[in-house]
Amino acid sequence: DEADLTAPVLSVSLGDTAVFRIGPAEGGKTQSLKLASGDVCALTGPARLARHGIDRLLAGSSQLVPGGGRINLTLRRAR
């Protein structure tokens, strides 16, 4: 339902820090980075269609979400 696959995807992280992993769409080596509460990740260009996901959460790294955990808001252009 996405109108334009060249439009960026924005991901907003709230709560516990997450270890985010990203790699080429066609497979290969991945990279990891930490996304803390309040971080915004923009997937643009080749990264827009990359394989990506959360590897694990760092429990207790934020007090924003009662009882712990993470909320992710993903924003993308759709019809």
Buried (B, 14 or more C-beta within 10 A) or exposed (E): EEEEEEEBBBBBBBBBBBBBBBBEEEEEEBEEEEBBBEBEBEBEEEBBBBEBEEEEBEEEBBEBEEEBEBEEEEEBEEE
